Amino acid sequence: MGLTCSCSGGNERVLSALEIGEGGVVSKIAGDGSLKRRILEMGLVPGTEIRVERKAPFNDPVSVWFRGYELSLRVDEANAVLVRPAGCAGCSGGSR
């Protein structure tokens, strides 16, 4: 008998779509090449807890808090970071 997750599985959102004060856990960095590498080098790796601190007009830049410091990301960088709700363990939304 499997356990059913309480999340809906489709709760991943891009970082730039989160509101100020919202947070979650980085689930994936989208894309390839230098943008993805740069984001990973900043410490935004899957499993990292993150929270949106501030947003400039038009969401560029987005300031986030993680690992004890604040970082500003350009909108293209924030759009490449997929975040899931903190309570979700990364399930697929079905039974486990």
FITOR-95242 format. One line per field, with one value per atom (N, C-alpha, C): x, z, y; residue number from 1; atom name. Coordinates in pm, 1 decimal, decimal comma, m for minus. Each point is the difference from the previous one (the first is absolute). Example, Ala and Ser with C-alpha at 12.3 -4.5 7.8 and 13.67 -1.06 7.14 Angstrom:
<pts>
c1 c(1319,0  m89,0  90,0  m35,0  82,0  m77,0)
c3 c(780,0  0,0  0,0  m72,0  6,0  73,0)
c2 c(m569,0  119,0  120,0  105,0  119,0  109,0)
resi c(1  1  1  2  2  2)
name c(N  CA  C  N  CA  C)
</pts>
This chain:
<pts>
c1 c(84,2  m84,2  88,7  m16,2  83,7  m57,3  84,6  m41,9  m37,8  m101,6  m40,8  51,9  64,3  53,7  m113,7  16,0  m104,1  10,5  108,1  10,0  m58,9  m16,9  m62,4  101,5  128,1  101,6  33,1  m95,9  23,2  23,2  50,2  17,6  131,1  83,4  124,1  m32,1  71,6  m14,5  138,1  10,0  127,1  15,6  122,6  29,4  m59,1  3,3  m50,1  m150,7  m73,2  m145,3  m39,8  95,0  m30,6  m16,5  m86,9  m21,5  100,9  15,0  88,9  m43,3  96,0  m26,6  m25,6  m31,6  m21,0  133,9  0,0  122,1  m29,2  103,0  m12,0  137,4  6,7  123,8  29,7  123,0  39,6  m11,7  m76,1  m16,4  81,6  23,7  70,7  48,2  110,0  46,0  m21,5  m85,2  m34,5  107,5  3,3  89,9  135,2  83,5  134,0  99,2  124,7  103,6  39,4  45,3  61,3  m98,5  m126,0  m98,2  m20,4  m20,7  m19,6  124,1  116,2  125,6  17,9  m29,9  14,4  m92,5  m124,8  m95,6  46,0  44,8  49,3  121,6  89,4  119,5  m34,0  m115,5  m44,5  m51,1  m16,6  m48,0  m146,1  m66,0  m140,5  m6,4  15,9  m2,5  m128,3  m45,4  m119,7  11,9  m108,8  m3,3  21,5  40,5  25,5  m130,2  m17,3  m116,2  23,8  m105,5  12,1  m126,1  14,7  m114,4  20,3  m106,7  6,1  m6,3  98,0  7,3  m57,3  38,5  m43,0  m10,6  m81,0  m11,0  m4,0  78,7  m2,6  m117,7  m35,0  m105,7  33,1  m100,7  13,6  85,6  14,9  71,5  148,2  60,6  140,7  77,5  79,7  36,0  m94,4  20,5  m69,7  105,1  m23,8  92,1  m51,3  87,5  m36,5  93,6  m49,6  77,5  18,2  122,9  29,0  139,5  21,2  130,8  61,5  m84,5  49,4  39,8  m29,5  29,8  m104,7  2,3  m95,0  70,2  m71,4  55,3  m102,9  42,9  m89,4  23,5  m110,4  5,6  m70,1  56,5  m69,5  m120,5  m96,9  m123,9  25,5  95,2  28,2  58,2  78,0  52,5  m112,9  m85,5  m111,1  m99,0  m16,2  m90,1  53,9  129,2  60,4  m2,5  m36,8  m0,9  m141,7  m19,2  m129,7  m2,7  m108,7  m13,8  m127,0  9,3  m117,7  m31,5  m123,2  m34,1  89,3  30,2  90,6  m51,4  m130,9  m55,9  3,9  24,5  m0,7  139,0  3,7  128,7  52,8  m59,7  48,7  m67,4  m120,5  m72,6  m52,7  m62,3  m60,4  m148,5  m50,2  m139,8  m90,3  54,8  m79,0  35,9  m27,5  33,8  147,4  57,9  140,0  8,4)
c3 c(0,0  0,0  0,0  m101,1  m12,2  73,3  25,4  62,2  m107,7  25,4  m95,8  46,2  m88,1  31,7  8,1  86,5  15,3  m103,1  m76,0  m103,2  m129,9  m95,6  m125,1  m107,5  31,8  m96,3  m103,7  m35,6  m99,1  64,7  120,8  75,1  m28,2  m87,4  m33,8  m71,4  38,6  m66,8  m20,8  m97,7  m18,0  113,5  39,8  112,5  m18,3  m121,2  m24,1  21,9  1,4  19,4  147,2  90,9  142,3  45,7  98,1  57,1  111,5  40,4  110,3  124,3  66,9  119,1  m27,9  m123,9  m35,3  m18,7  23,2  m17,2  m32,2  3,3  m28,1  m9,5  m75,7  m18,3  m149,1  m36,0  m140,6  m43,2  m107,5  m48,3  m126,4  m78,5  m126,8  m54,1  m71,9  m75,9  m146,2  m66,4  m139,6  m94,4  m116,4  m104,5  2,3  m90,1  m15,1  m9,3  m2,9  m28,8  114,1  m36,5  96,6  103,4  m38,0  96,9  112,1  m35,5  100,4  87,6  m59,9  74,5  97,2  m45,1  85,4  120,8  m21,3  110,0  100,6  m50,3  88,3  78,6  m63,5  68,3  110,1  m11,4  104,7  123,2  m10,8  112,4  m8,1  m107,3  m17,6  m63,5  82,8  m45,5  49,7  m67,4  47,1  147,5  73,4  142,8  87,7  m58,5  75,2  35,4  128,7  41,6  m39,1  m47,8  m53,3  31,2  15,6  25,9  m75,1  m61,6  m71,2  102,2  m2,8  92,7  m60,7  m123,5  m67,6  m149,2  m62,0  m146,0  m50,2  m100,9  m63,7  m98,1  m47,8  m101,7  m117,3  m50,6  m110,7  38,2  131,7  54,8  m34,8  m36,3  m38,7  73,5  99,4  47,1  110,3  33,9  110,4  106,6  122,6  110,5  78,9  21,4  72,6  117,7  100,5  119,2  3,0  8,1  14,9  55,5  72,0  58,0  79,7  61,2  86,9  m68,7  m126,6  m65,3  m103,7  m41,0  m99,3  m134,5  m105,1  m134,6  m93,4  m89,9  m102,3  m130,6  m59,7  m126,5  m108,4  m119,1  m114,5  m31,6  m70,1  m27,4  m81,4  m92,0  m77,3  89,4  100,1  95,0  87,8  51,3  86,1  m76,2  m128,7  m80,9  m21,2  18,7  m19,4  126,8  113,8  127,2  29,7  5,9  33,7  149,0  65,1  144,8  30,4  95,4  46,9  142,0  47,2  136,6  100,6  110,2  100,1  58,7  10,0  58,4  m91,1  m129,0  m97,4  m2,8  8,5  2,7  m138,9  m101,3  m135,4  m66,9  46,0  m55,8  m139,3  m59,8  m130,8  11,0  122,1  20,0  12,1  m10,0  10,5  123,8  m3,7  112,2  m5,7  117,4  7,9  70,3)
c2 c(m117,6  117,6  123,8  88,5  118,8  119,3  94,4  125,1  99,0  78,7  101,3  134,7  70,6  132,1  101,0  98,7  102,3  111,3  3,7  104,0  m52,5  86,1  m42,7  m36,1  1,6  m40,7  105,3  83,5  103,7  135,2  m0,7  123,3  71,9  m51,8  69,0  130,6  103,2  130,1  58,6  89,7  68,6  100,9  23,8  87,5  139,0  52,7  135,5  10,9  m113,3  1,3  4,1  m24,4  4,7  144,3  19,3  131,9  25,7  124,2  36,2  m77,0  m62,6  m79,0  m146,9  m33,6  m140,4  m68,8  m128,0  m75,3  m144,4  m78,5  m141,4  m61,5  m106,8  m73,7  m7,2  31,5  m8,5  m145,7  m23,7  m136,5  m26,6  105,0  m20,3  134,4  m3,3  115,2  m35,6  76,7  m28,4  50,8  m58,3  47,7  m67,4  45,3  m54,8  115,4  m35,0  97,6  90,5  118,8  90,2  54,9  22,0  50,5  m101,2  m125,0  m104,1  m14,4  m0,9  m13,4  116,2  121,6  118,5  m8,7  m41,9  m11,6  m105,6  m114,0  m105,4  46,6  75,5  50,3  99,9  67,8  92,7  m73,7  m131,5  m78,6  m38,6  38,7  m37,3  m138,3  m100,7  m138,1  m65,9  m106,0  m69,5  m38,2  23,5  m28,6  122,2  111,9  122,6  70,0  33,0  78,3  145,1  65,6  135,9  79,4  132,0  88,0  131,3  50,8  127,4  113,1  87,7  113,5  128,1  28,3  123,8  m24,8  86,0  m3,9  143,4  27,1  130,7  3,2  117,6  6,5  m93,8  m65,6  m95,9  m120,0  m25,0  m116,7  m5,4  110,2  m2,9  107,9  m34,5  m133,3  m50,8  m128,3  m65,6  m27,8  47,0  m27,7  m117,8  m97,1  m121,1  m21,9  m71,9  m32,7  m151,6  m45,2  m142,2  m17,6  m107,8  m34,0  115,2  82,7  106,0  129,7  14,1  127,4  34,6  126,7  50,0  13,5  m37,4  2,3  60,2  86,5  55,2  m74,2  m43,6  m72,5  79,6  m1,6  58,7  m85,9  57,2  m72,6  m127,1  0,3  m121,5  m109,3  37,8  m97,7  m54,3  90,2  m41,9  m87,6  20,8  m82,1  m141,3  m20,0  m131,9  m84,9  60,8  m71,7  m47,9  m131,7  m57,7  m30,3  40,8  m12,7  m78,4  m92,6  m72,5  46,8  m17,9  38,2  m72,0  66,1  m56,6  m129,9  m18,9  m121,7  m120,1  21,3  m109,3  m62,3  m130,8  m69,7  m31,7  60,1  m24,0  m117,6  m30,8  m113,2  33,7  m97,7  21,6  30,9  13,5  32,4  m120,5  m117,9  m121,5  m79,4  m127,6  m87,2  m35,6  m20,0  m41,7  m132,4)
resi c(1  1  1  2  2  2  3  3  3  4  4  4  5  5  5  6  6  6  7  7  7  8  8  8  9  9  9  10  10  10  11  11  11  12  12  12  13  13  13  14  14  14  15  15  15  16  16  16  17  17  17  18  18  18  19  19  19  20  20  20  21  21  21  22  22  22  23  23  23  24  24  24  25  25  25  26  26  26  27  27  27  28  28  28  29  29  29  30  30  30  31  31  31  32  32  32  33  33  33  34  34  34  35  35  35  36  36  36  37  37  37  38  38  38  39  39  39  40  40  40  41  41  41  42  42  42  43  43  43  44  44  44  45  45  45  46  46  46  47  47  47  48  48  48  49  49  49  50  50  50  51  51  51  52  52  52  53  53  53  54  54  54  55  55  55  56  56  56  57  57  57  58  58  58  59  59  59  60  60  60  61  61  61  62  62  62  63  63  63  64  64  64  65  65  65  66  66  66  67  67  67  68  68  68  69  69  69  70  70  70  71  71  71  72  72  72  73  73  73  74  74  74  75  75  75  76  76  76  77  77  77  78  78  78  79  79  79  80  80  80  81  81  81  82  82  82  83  83  83  84  84  84  85  85  85  86  86  86  87  87  87  88  88  88  89  89  89  90  90  90  91  91  91  92  92  92  93  93  93  94  94  94  95  95  95  96  96  96)
name c(N  CA  C  N  CA  C  N  CA  C  N  CA  C  N  CA  C  N  CA  C  N  CA  C  N  CA  C  N  CA  C  N  CA  C  N  CA  C  N  CA  C  N  CA  C  N  CA  C  N  CA  C  N  CA  C  N  CA  C  N  CA  C  N  CA  C  N  CA  C  N  CA  C  N  CA  C  N  CA  C  N  CA  C  N  CA  C  N  CA  C  N  CA  C  N  CA  C  N  CA  C  N  CA  C  N  CA  C  N  CA  C  N  CA  C  N  CA  C  N  CA  C  N  CA  C  N  CA  C  N  CA  C  N  CA  C  N  CA  C  N  CA  C  N  CA  C  N  CA  C  N  CA  C  N  CA  C  N  CA  C  N  CA  C  N  CA  C  N  CA  C  N  CA  C  N  CA  C  N  CA  C  N  CA  C  N  CA  C  N  CA  C  N  CA  C  N  CA  C  N  CA  C  N  CA  C  N  CA  C  N  CA  C  N  CA  C  N  CA  C  N  CA  C  N  CA  C  N  CA  C  N  CA  C  N  CA  C  N  CA  C  N  CA  C  N  CA  C  N  CA  C  N  CA  C  N  CA  C  N  CA  C  N  CA  C  N  CA  C  N  CA  C  N  CA  C  N  CA  C  N  CA  C  N  CA  C  N  CA  C  N  CA  C  N  CA  C  N  CA  C  N  CA  C  N  CA  C  N  CA  C  N  CA  C  N  CA  C  N  CA  C  N  CA  C  N  CA  C  N  CA  C  N  CA  C)
</pts>
